[in-house]
């Protein structure tokens, strides 16, 4: 029996959405503010962040990177994390920081929750935090065949230029 278009699309999504946390996270650490986890930090990132112990506390035994408990407010956390990121960008430590946008991005548990701090958007991936954006895809029929329209990123974008986007 032939599957309907929606069922075929759901199969495609399931095929693509196979992030294996157990295999992928062996070298990662939880990224926490207080007792709450907000992200997942790869080894190359947490090793660099560990060089800033006044801001990041890296616990290799418990596999967790925490913001210093001395940073009690959103503004103070934002300021100190940004100071570290500026230094890492100046030292050209991470390629993603070449795409610095001067766009502060909220670090949140869920879409509508209150941010615990703000981070330069280009650095969001270093912390493995949730990221949100708007996308528009479309589909149409032509000669009884279904076609999809998927947007392509601008060649001027700092991240993934000219790539298909969702």
N, C-alpha and C positions, 0 to 999 in steps of 0.2 A: 504494500500500500504506500502510495506517495505521500510524504509529509507536506503539510501546508507550510507556507512561507514563514509564519511566526514560529512554528515548531522547528524548522530548519535553522532559523536565526538563534533560537534558544540553544540548540545543539552547538552552534558555532561559539556562542558566548561561553558555554560550559567547557568547551574544548580549550578556549583561550584563558579562562579563569582558573588556572591550575597552580597557583602559587603554593608550593609545598613548604610550609613553615618549618617543619622538622629538618628537612634537608638544607634549606636555604639559610636558616638562622644559626647554624652551628657556630659561626664566627661572629655572630651579632650579639648585641646587648640591648636590653630594654632601655629606653630613654624615659626617665621619670622626672616629674616635678612633685616633690613631696612623696606621697605613697602611690600616686597615680601614674600609670604608664601612658605616654603620649606618642611614642614612636619606637623605632627599632634602628639601632646604630650599627653600621658595618664596622668591621675591625679597622680598616684604614682610617675611618673617621674617629672612632673612639681612641685610637692610639694618638692621634693629633690633639684631640680635645683633652687628653690626660696631661698635656703640657701646660694646661691652664687650671691648676688645682683650686685657685680662688673662685673659679666659676663652675667648673665641672668636677665632680667627684666620681672617679671610675673605680668600681669594685669588681675586679676580675673573678673573684671567688663566687660572688652572687650574680655575676653577669649583668650588671646594671650600671648605667651612666645617669647620675643625678645632677640637677642643678644644686649648687651650694645652698644650704639652708639659711645662709646669711642673706640671701637674695629674697626678701620677703614680699616685695611688691612687683606688680606687672611692669612698672616703669624701670625699676632697678634691674630686674631680670633682662628686660629688653636692652637696656643700656650695656650691661656687662657682656651679654652674648654677642651683641653687635660689635663691641670692642674686639672680641676674639675673632669674629668673622672678618673684620676689616684687616686685622693683622695677617690672618690666613690668606686673604685675597692679595695683600701687598707682597707676601712671600710666595705667591703663586702655588700654594699647596694643593688646591683642588681645582680641577678644570671647570667645574660647575660655577665657581665664583667669578669666572671670566664673563659670565652672563648677568652680572650684577645689574639690577633694575631700579634700585632705590624704591622698591615697593615692599612695604612691611606686610607680612603675612601672619594671620593669627594662629597660634598654637592652641588647639582646642581638642576636647574629647569627641565632640560631635558638632555638626554643622551650626547649630544655634546656641551652643554653650559659650560661656564667657571665656575669653582667652586668658591663659596663664602668663603669656608674654607674646611679643611680636618678633618675627625673625625675617630677615631679608629673604624674599621669595626664592632667589637663586640658590639659597642655602637650605631650603626646606627638605630637600632629598637627603642631605647629610644626617638629618635627625630622624628620617623615616616617618615624618608626621603625616597626618591626613591632609590631602590637598584637594581643593575643590575648584571647579571651573565650569563654564557653560559651553555646550557643544550643540551643534545642529547638524543632523544627518537627515537625509531624505530618501525616498524611494518613489519610483514611478514605473508605469507599465508602458511598453512600446512594442507593438506587433505581438501582443500576448505574452511578452517576456518581461520579467521583473528586473529592474535595474536599481542600483543604489548610488546615491550621491554622498560621498564622504569628503569632508573638507581637507584641504592641504594647508599646513602651516606656512606662514610667510617665510620667504628666504631670509628675511631680516630678523627673525626671532632669535634670541640668544640661546634657546634650548630647542633642540630637534628641528632646525630650520628645514623647510621644504618637505617634511615628512607628513604622511597621512595622520590625521588627528581624530581619534575616536571614531 
